[in-house]
Amino acid sequence: MSLERTQFKNVSYLWDDATAAAMAGDEVALLIYRSNLLGADLRLTNYGGGNTSCKAVVPDPLTGSETEVMWVKGSGGDLGTLKRNGLAALYTDRLRKLENVYRGIAFEDEMVALFNLCLYDPASRPPSIDTPLHAFLPFKHIDHLHPDAVIAIAAAKNGQQITQELFGGSIGWVPWQRPGFDLGLQLRKCLHNNPGIRGIILASHGLFTWGDTAYECYLNTLEVIDKAADYIDAKVAQQPAVFGGRVIPELPAEQRRSQAAALAPVLRGFASSCQSMVGHFTDAPEVMEFINAKDLHRLAPMGTSCPDHFLRTKISPLVLDLAPEEDLHDLPAIKNRIAPLFEAYRRMYAEYYRQCRHDNSPAMRDPNPVVILWPGVGMFTFAKDKQTARVAAEFYINAIHVMRGSEAISEYISLPRQEAFNIEYWLLEEAKLQRMPEPKALSGRVALVTGSAGGIGKAIARKFVAEGAVVVISDNDETRLQNAGREFEQQVGKDAFAAALLDVTRPATIRQAFAQAALSFGGVDLIVNCAGLSISKPLEAHTEADWDLLYDVLVKGQFLVTQAGVEVMRKQQLGGDVINIVSKNALMSGPDNAAYGSAKAAQLHLSRLNAAELGKDRIRVNVVNPDAVISDSKIWEGAWAEGRAKAYGITVAELPAFYAKRTLLNEIILPEDIANACFALAGGLLHKSTGNVLNVDGGIAAAFVR
């Protein structure tokens, strides 16, 4: 073990000499390697934050002469997952010569378009606004990060003095300034005025460090951040109480999560007044320390300091005026207490926009809070999708770390509101938002699909995710559910789904699944009752147990899941969809099918009854009637397939062809066909349709509804 691995207490030394040696001579590969290591430690930088660069001399493709090129993380992307296609490659001398045409700080934005004239590789990532910050520093390798420990110093009232004393003049200081071309010139000026420094702290912003090699840069970055973290930890340890000490009692973890699950759909409904939002909840220790403290109401309204934090968390959080153990059963009363808090926040945000706007500012965006704090319980965040909501929570936790450190060493100061506005409504940020792809049909919607660890249910869940939804997959088979969970994580990522063990015959597991939906995503908009089983026997062979099982799973299960889901939807007041996967057997009689067929008929009529009752809540209830979906279906394993084959006088192997031949279209029905039907009902084009039956059976005349 090398000395470097053991000398750090507050950061992770991840450099592997053998791995780096294999990249020797390839400075870009070493840049990516270093960037990935830095991005793997959230104490160094946050998701999507910071940028890194390297400079190397290479042949000019036009002249063949040697020229210096700078590779720098391009617009967007994340250091932890950075690859070569995430870098912008530019001629260093051309970037520096842009100073000749720079017209001053009032014309910052026009410089961004000129970066494209400096591209060495036209196919590389678009350059970010931070590009000149790297260009005007002469070092071969540069890191620009947003470590909490350093930002705590950068956001402290006397941060410049602390920087001088802590680092003995080896770290420069540049006052707050919005990123751009001029800030690059300020970094160069700071370096010129302080020769020999090893880094620069940008007030309220972050850290620049450098080195002649990728490894020297990496080591320098770790040393500076570790020293800052050591200093802050020592100061925190000297405090009698963090954030003024705890004044709100903290509920036990299980009770916190129960309270959060009960309230999350209510908050989601209010937060979705402009567009449908997806939620995230955390009761991480640092969150609890902050929201239960005396200084919460002083610090929270101040907002964050670092632009990367602010862009994702908004001007300030909303703090709920509810006791941790609040009785949430009287829903109208709770909503009457919460509504004024949201109205006040929206007024505050509108006033902030009015006071700070410029003549060319983009129109005001959604005035609802992103971060909602419930003292004693935890933190909710709401955004357009799960990843954005989760990342907003991570950034606010970073902001808590910063406030904690700044208060320990001095006094926390946030970004002035006008400066915050100039970042939030920066025309370049607006242009970035406008370039984002259009939302998909189910973006912002949360689905819960029963029986979705395989077959039809899994196909539906996969289709909904592909169309933008987040999904709770569920099943009563734990092994099957775990396998599906691994498959989903590999294919769509952990933010797109949650997994819940759910037995539709056990109300406790239904409640737990919807609680998980609330904690993971804020609530639910779309319920698909897909869980099922089949028993095929002649009338005389059917047992009472067969009958009860079929009716418990198919009819009672559908009833219980719908009942629990509607309770959540009514809390949100956003409407919703219930789609029941029934069967052509609900409409068509067949042999050896008394219990299953009649239960399916009950499911169908229950759907009609629910549609009639829930229209006032804008909750649509529709039915998809499949037939003979054999692929990956648990229903068709074993006795059911044998029973149906026996009833028709054929073998099990002949069943798919037999079912296809009896349809008008001569088609085998696949799980994906049912998934497409569900999407047709929930995708928005049929938002004024309820109580409908959509047959997906290849065409069976005897099963026509009319």
N, C-alpha and C positions, 0 to 999 in steps of 0.2 A: 504494500500500500504506500503510495507516494505521500510526501509531506503535504502537498496541496489538498489531498482528499481529507486529511484530518484537521486542517487548520480552520475550517469554516464551521460555524455553529448555526447560522441562520439561512444558509442557502445550500443547495445540493451541488456538489462537484461531480459532474457526470462525464467528464472528458475521458476517453479511452485512447491511449497512445497508439495501440495497434490499429484501431479503426481509422484514426486520423492519418497514420502512416500510409495506409493504403490509398489515401487521397493526395499524397504529397505531390506538389507541383500543380495541382488543380485548385486554384484559390476560390473558385466559385463553389466547388464541391465542399471545401472547408467552410465557406460562408454558410452554406445550407446546413451543414452538420452543426456548426456553432449555433445557428438560429434555432434549430430543432431542440438542442439542449437547453437553451435559454427559455424557449416556449414551454418546455416540459415542467418548469418550476414556476408556479403561479405567484411565488413570492418575488419573482424577478419581473414578470410582466403579465398582463391579463390577456384574455382571449382577443385576438384581432389587434392588440395594441402593440406599439413600438415598431421599430424598423431597424434593420441591420444592413451593412454594406461592405463591399471590398473593392479595391482598385487594383488593376493589373495591366501590364503592358502586353499588348497583343498586336498582330498584324492588322492593318487597316484593309478591309476587303476591297476597297476601291484603288488604293495606291500601293498597298503592300508594305508601306513603311510602318515602323513601330509607333503605336499610339496608346495612350492610357485610356482605359474604359472603366467605368464604375458600374457595378451591379448592386442594386439596392432593392429592398422589398417594394413591390409595386403597390398600387392602390388596392385596398382591401386585403383579404388573406390573413393568415395567422402564422406567427413564427413557429409554433409547435408543429405545424403540418406543412410548412413551406417547402416547395419544390422549385426546380429551375424555372418552370413556367410561371411561377409567382414573382419572378424578378424582372425589373426593368433594367435594361443595359443601355448606357448612355456614354457618349464621348465626354470625358471630364473637361477638356479644354473648352469645348463648345458651351457646356453649362456655365463655366466661369465667365466666358465672354458675353453671356447674356447681361452681365452687369453694365455693358456698354449701352444697352437699349432700355435698361430699367429706369422707369420714370418716377419712382418713389413709392412710398408705402400706400398712397391712395390708389395706386394702380396694380396692387399685388396680384389680383385675380387674372389679369391678362398675361402674366408670366407663365401660368400653367400650360396654356396652349403652346407656348414656345418651347416647353420641354420636349415636345414631340419632334422638333427640329434637331434635337441633339441625340436622337436615338441611334445607337450603334446597331441594335437589332430591332428592326421595325415590327417583328412578330412578338416581341416581348411584352410583358404586362404594362399597362399604362402607368406612367410615373405618378407618384403621390405628391402631395403638397410639401412633404418633408424632404424631397429630393435635394434642393439646394443646401439644406442643413448639413448633409453629408458631403456635398460637392465642395463647399468652401473650407472644409477641414482637410488638411493635407495627408492624413494618415491612411495607411493601406486598409486597415480594418476598423470599423466603427460600429458601436452599439448605441442605439437610442431606446431606452426602456422606461417603464413607468413603475418602478418598484415602490411598494407602499412605504418602506422605511425612508427612502429618499424623498418621496413626495411629502411625507410628514414634515421633513425639514423645509422643503420648498414651499409648503403652505403654512409655515409658522410665521408669526408676526415678525420675529427677528431672525428669520431663516438665513439671511446673508451673513450675519454675525456668527451664528452657530456653525455655518459651513466653514468660515475662516478659522474658527477656533478648533473645530473637530479635525479638520484635514490639514491644518497648518499651512494654508495657502496653496495646497496642491490641487485643489478643486476650484474652478472658477465659478462665477455667478452671473447670470444674465436675467435682468428683470422680466416680468411677465410681458409677453408679446404673442399675438396670435401667430401660429405657424405660417411660414411663407418665405418669400425670397429675402426680404429684409432681415428676418430672423437668422437666415444663413450668414448674412453679412455681419450680424451682431456676434455670432459665434466666432467668426474669423477675427473680429476686433478683440473679443475677450481673450482669445488665444495669443494674439499679438501683444496685448497688454500684460499678459501673464505667462511668459515663456516658460516651458518646462512643466506646465500643469498636466495632470493625468486624466482630467475630465471636467465637465461643466454641468452645474445644476441650473435648470431653467425654472424660474420662480413659478410656483403653482402648476408645474407641468411635468417635469421628468428629468432624466439623466442622460448625458452623453459621455461615453468612455471610448477608448481606442487603444490600438496597439499596432506594431509593425507586422505581426503575424496573427493568424486567427486565434492561436492559443494564447498569445500575450494579451490580446484584446479580451478573450474570455476570462482569463485570470484577473485582469485589471477590473473588469466589470464585477466579478464576484467579490473581490477584495473591498471595493468601494461600498457595495451594498451591504456586505457583512459588517463592515465597520459602522455604518449608519444604523443598522439594526441593533448591534451591540449597544450603541450609545442610547438608543431609544428604550431598549429593554431595561437598561440600568435605571433610567429616569422613571419609567413606569413602576419599577420595583420600589422606588423611593416614595411613591404616592401612597397616602393613607387609603385612598379609594379611587378606582378608575371611573371617569365620567361623573365624579361627585358622589359615587356610591349608589347602591341599589335602593330604590324607594317603592318599586312595584314587586309584589310577591310573584314568584315564578311557579306556574302550574307544573305538576309532574308531566313527563314527556307524553305519556299516553293520553292524558287529558288535554294537553296542548293540541295534539294532532286531531283529537275528536272535535274540539272547538273550531279549529281551523277548517276541518272538512265540512262542518255545518255552515260556516259563514262564507267560505270561498265562493259558492255559487251566487250568493247575494252580491258580494263585491264584484264578481265578474259581470253580473248584469249591469251594475252602475258603470263599470269601467268600459263596457261595450256600447255605450250610448252613441258612438260615432261609427265604430266598426267592431266586428266580432273579435274578441281578444282571447288568447290562451294564457292560462295562469301557471304560476310556479310558487311553491311554498317552501320556506326553510326556517328552522328554529336552531340554526347553528349556534354554538356557544358564544361567538363574538357578536352575533345578532342579539341574543338574549341579554348579554352584558350591556349593550347600548340601549336597547328599547326599555329596559327596566331601570335605567339610571336617572338620577336627578337632572343631569344636564341634557337629556333628550330634547326637551322642548326649547332649549336655547340653541342647540347645535343643528337639529334636523331642519329648521326653516332656513338655515344659512345655505344649504345646498353643498355641492361638492366643489372641488378646486380643479383637479386635473381635467382637461377637456375630454379625454377618453372616457372618464367616469361620467361626466356630465351629459355627454351625447346619448348615453344609454339609460340614464336614470332620471332625466328631466331636471327642472330647476330646483325642485325639492320634493320630499315625500309627503304623503298624507298620513297623519297620525290619527288613529281611531280613538275616539273618546268612549271606549267600552271597557268595563272591568274584565279581567281575564276569565273569571268564572261566570260571566254574563249568561243569563238564561236565554237561550236562542229559540225557544219553542214558540214564542209569540212573534211570528214572522212580521206581521204588519207593524208592530211596535218597533221592532229592530230596524226595519226599513225606514220608518219615520225618523229614527235617530241618525241613521247613516246618510240619508238623502241630503240633509243640509250640509254635511261635511263635504260631500262631493260638489254640491252647488257652490260652496265657498271656495273650494279649490279651483273650480272652473272659472270663477270670477277673478280669483287671484291671477290665474294664468293669462286670462284675457287682458287684464290690466298690465301685467308684465309685458305682453306683446304690444299693447297700445303705447306704453311709455317708451319702449326700446326700439320699435320698428323704424326702418329707414324707408325712403320713398320707393326703393326697388326691392324691398323685402318680400319673400314669398308669402302667400296667404297663411294665416294662422292654422296650425295643425291641431290635431286632436288635443283638447284641453284637459283630458282626464289624467290622473296620476299614473305613473308607471310603478312606483314603489309605494306600498301601503304597509304601515307598521302598526301592529296591535300589541301594545305593551303587555307583557306577561305571557304572550302566546307565540308571536313570531312575525315573519315578514312575508308578504305576498308581492309578487311582481306580475304585471300583465303586459303582453305585447302581441304582435301580429302572429307569432308562432312560438312554439315551446323553446326552441334554442335561444331566440331573442329574449324571452322572458327569463330563462335560466341565466343567461349571460348578464342581463341587467341586475339580477340578484348578486352574481359574483362581483360585479363592479361596485355595487353599493357596499358589499362587505369590504372591498378594497377601500372605499371611502371611509368606512368605519375605522379601519386600521389607521388610515391617515389622520382622522380626527383624534383618535386615541393617542397616536404618537405626538402630534402637534400640541395637544393639550398637556401632555406630560413634559415636553421640553420648553414650551412657551405658551402661545395662545393660537388656536386655529383661526385662520382667515380663509374665507371662501372666495371664489372668483367673483368679482363685481358683476352685478346683474347685467349691465350693458355689455360687458365682455362675454358673459355667458350667452346672451342673446346673439351676439355677433358670431359666435361659434355655432349655436343651434340653427340659426337661420342664414348661415353663410351660403352664398349663391353656389359655391363649389360643392357644399354638402347637399344642397337641393338638387344640383345636377346629378350627383351620385345617386340620390334617391330616385330621380326620374329615370335613371338607366336600369333600375332594378326590374326584373321580370314581373309581368302582371300576375296578381294572385291567381291561384288555381281555384277551381269551382268550390272546393271544400276547405279552402284556407280559412283558418280561424275557428274551425268547427271541431268538436270533440265527439268521438263515437265510442260506444261500448257495444261489442258484438259477443253474444254468448255462443258457446260451442265453437270458438274460433281458433282452436289449436290444430285444426285440420279440415280438409274437405271444403264445403261451401263456406263455412264461417271464416276460415283462413283466407280464402280467395276474396271474400268481401272486405276483410280487414286490409288486405294488401292493396286492393283497388282504392279504398278510401284514402290510404296513405299516399298512393300515387297521385291522387287528385287533391292533395294538400291537407287532409285532415290529420289529426292525431288520434290514436286509437288505443282503447283498452282491450287487449285480447284476453279471453277468459275461457276456462274449461274446468271440468271437475276431475280431469285426469292430470295429476301433477307432473308426471313424467312427460306426457305429451305436451303439456303447457311449457315446460322448461325447454324442450326441443324446439318448439315454435318460437319461444323467446330468443334463443340463440340464433335461429334463422333470421328473425326480424332484425336483431341488432346488427348482424352481419350485412343484411341487405339494405336496411333503411336508416340505421343508426339509433342510438338510445333515446334521442329526443322525440322520435316519431311515435313511440308506443310505450305502454305500461302493460304489465301482465298481472292478472288477478285470478286466484283460484276461486272458482264460482260454481256452486251446485245449485241449480235453479229450484230444487226442492227444499233448500235450507235457507230460510230468510236471513239468517245471520251472515252468511257468505255473500248474499246479494247486497246487504247494507255495507259490508266491508269493501266490495268491489266499487260501489258508487262513492264511498269515502275515498278510495284510492284514486278514482277519477277526479274528485274534487281537489285532492292534495297534489296530484300530478299535473293537472291541466286546468283546474278551476271550476269544473262542472261537467256537464254533458249536454249535447245538442241532438244526438242521433243515436237511437237504440235499435239494434237489430236482434230480434229474438230468433236465434238460429239453433240453439241447443235442442237436441232431439234424440229419439231412438225409435226403433221399429220392432214390432213383434207380429209375425205372420203365422196364424194358426186357424184351423177350422173352428167354427163356433163351439163345438163340443169339447175341443181341446183347450180353449182359452180358460185361464184360471182367473180368480178374483184378483190375485196378486198381479197378473199381467195387466188387467184392466186398470188397477189403481196406479201402477207404475206409469203407464202411458198417459193417463190423465194428470198425474202429478207433474210429470216432466213437461208435457206438451201444453196443457191447458192452464193448470195452476202455476206452472213455471212462467209461462208467458204473462199471466196476470200479475204475479208478484214482481217480476222484473219491470214490467211497465209501470206498475204502481210506484215502485221506488224511484224509477227514472223520472216520472212525471213530477214527483215531489221536488227533485232537483231542478227540473225545467221551470217549474213555477217560481222557485226562488230567483232564478235568473230573469224571468219575464222576457225571454228572447224568442219564444216559440220553440219549435223543434220538430223532429221526425221520429216516428216509431215505424219500423218496417218489420213485419212478421213473415218469416219464411214458413209457409204452410205446405200445401201439396195439392196436386191435381186430385188426390184422393178425397179432398174436402168436397169435391163436386161430382165425382164419378164413383160409382159403386163397382166393387170387384170382389172376387172370391177370397175367403180366408183372411178377412181384413176388418172384422167388425169393430174391434177396439181402436185400432190405429186410425181407420177411416173416419169413425165417428168423432174421435178426439181432434182430428184435423178439421172436421166440420165445425166443431166447437171453437177451435182457434180462429177460424175464418169469421164466425159470427161475433166472437169476442172483439175481433178487430173492428168490425162495423160499429159495435156498441161503443168502443173507445173513441172511434172517429167522431161519432155523433156527440159524445160528451166533451171531448177535448178541443173542439174547434174554437171555442171561446178563448182558449189559451194560445191560439195559433199553433197548436201542436197537431201535425198531420199524422194520420195513421193509415198505412197502406200495406198491401199484401203482395208477396211474390209467390206464385204457385209453381214450383219446379216439378219435374218428374224424372225418376230414374237417373239421378246424378250419382254415378257409381264411383268415379275417380276419387281416390284418397278419402273415401267416406267411411267413417266408422260404422255407420248404420248398415252398410252392405257387407260388413265382415260377418262370417259365420251364419247363424240361424236364419236371419232375415232373408239373405240371398237364397239360401236353400229352400226356405218356405215359399218364396215367390216363384222360384224355378219349378218347384213341385206343383204349385197351383196352376201353372201354365203348361205343365207336362214337358218341360225342357230341362237341359242341364244348366248349372250355374254359369259355365263358360259361354253359353249361348244367350245369356240375358242381355248384354249391351246391344247386340244386333237385333234381338227380338224387340226390345223397346224402341229402337230407332225405326224399324220397319213398320211399326204400327202408327207412326206419326205422319202427319200430312206432309211434312218437310223431309222425312226420312233422315233425321239428324240425331246424333248422339249428343246428349246434353252434358256440358262440362261445368265445373264449379265457377269458372270465369264467366259463363253465360249468366249465372244467377247474380254474380257480383256486378255485372254490367247493368242488369235490371235494377238492382238496388241503387246504383249510382244515378240511373235515369230518374228514379223517384226522388232522390235526395240532392241532386246536383244543381237545383235552382230553376230549371226550365219548367218543372211541374209544381212550383211552390203554391199554386192555388188549387191543388188537387188533393183530396183526402177521401178515404173510404173506398179506394180503388183496389182492383185485383189485376195483377199483371201476370199472365200465364207465360211460363218459359218451359214449355214441354215439347217443343217441336211441332205442336199442333195436334191436339186430340179433341175431336169434335164433341165427344161426350162430356168433356170438361169445360166447354165454353160456358162463360158466365150467363150469357143470354142466348 
